[in-house]
């Protein structure tokens, strides 16, 4: 083997490349049920190396993944979701002959999670040496190999090639023992949760790998299988005989022990990483979260005690939540937890931590949002009633509005749509093909005060049917001087909506209109927002009317900075104001950096709607009229921000 010469190598662009399993995990959503009784499932990326790639990316490392997926929707989901998480995906190969692996899982009781692996001739187990690109391996400071992929000759060859390249180029080799007996053919299909079956065949494969490793991580059962020994202390000594690597022994709720030198006769004679006292909800994927935290420290050359603390903390997050990779902490979340701790043994019930988790894992950044709002219902039904037209005409008109907005957007980022469910179903389908950065849809009953939802007051069951990237929009006519009973009722409604939005994983925009309920002073809207924040309501977006002064905007800005620095921002509403009036409002918002754009409707579509519904304008004329007005506003907004 060529001797490493690290000094001659270019600086690696990645911190770690993980190699091996990738799957789509389908988690049963009914907790405390047998897998036989599960009625609905939540989907996420799974498989040890895929989980670790995502977990390390969330913690600020630059990670890559080498695996295979099928040439179908589940395979594309793994690629796309990994990319969204910041994982380098060039090492993910598409296998046109095989399907992506699936895993069905349930939480039957504390620490009891039956699972079924659907991995018969699956794509990731077809990985071979041709999938290991030397330049890609050399682009990383470390490679992580996993135990399961030593179970077949082709996958073993792939991992050993990666190890050879890494060692020859002075890169680190990390071994996640990742022992699943049934993936070695040592347990039945129903025994996916089985942790240990002794096997000389498996141990021999593992022992061949140990001398090349710089870091070896496993549970007590995994340390036993990797060494072939019958007790943990003997296993550690055997591993040390074969390898000088740092060894990390995972002990679940008891934390971990790191061994960075000779193994004494005292099992505790290592660097002890204490566990965190939390409620165990689901143990699946905890080891991958643990490894992610460990690598964040180890690859950043932190003290091993620090590495162990971060690893245990990440594991604690995982066992306190349901899914695997979607539940792993971000660096912001982990940092907050380490500094402030939690009053909850069940971390999933900690509102402050959950908000950071939600906000720091949202899909993409939206620094600019210019939306055409066509979610109006009563205004358009009024025109139809006046002209004695069928409401079906509104459905067709909203599709024209989508086309108008798309022509202005022309595929560029920063454009969006607000479309209602009542008349906008076809428009939603059109908008999905237009590459808009944002799509919102209202839930309020038009004009309701006190606030009511349009279709059902059981708002959570309604939201489950929505696409994941549709943002909830709720207009509330709210003034700080409203009667106490009215305020309480509306606050409770908004709180219910906020909780439902978080439960089903949808973003929320709250629109506040105060001017129709009382005087609009410099304090009115900021006070209204402060009152809602005090209830724990933290919307992703606010939609607000133009303010009377710079002072009002500064107070709004201060309220957001105080209560939710993770807020995506504010968009302006139009209230059918003339375009020149809106342009003045654009200038005033320069005092508030949180204002990211606008969502305007009637100023853009009102004349076209009346003209088209009355037969005075054809489709193209209506589209052209709306596009021209929308473009005028977008150009003006971009000009105020120096973006055009």
PyMOL commands that set and color helices and strands:
alter all, ss='L'
color gray80, all
select helices_A, chain A and resi 6-8+35-37+48-58+73-84+124-126+129-131+134-138+147-150+153-168+181-184+200-210+220-227+232-242+252-254+286-298+304-319+325-327+331-340+347-349+351-360+378-387+392-409+425-431+459-463+484-504+524-534+550-563+579-591+602-613+619-640
alter helices_A, ss='H'
color red, helices_A
select strands_A, chain A and resi 16-19+23-28+41-46+63-70+92-95+101-105+115-118+142-146+172-176+215-219+246-250+256-259+271-273+369-374+415-419+438-442+470-477+508-513+541-544+569-572+595-600
alter strands_A, ss='S'
color yellow, strands_A
deselect
rebuild
show_as cartoon
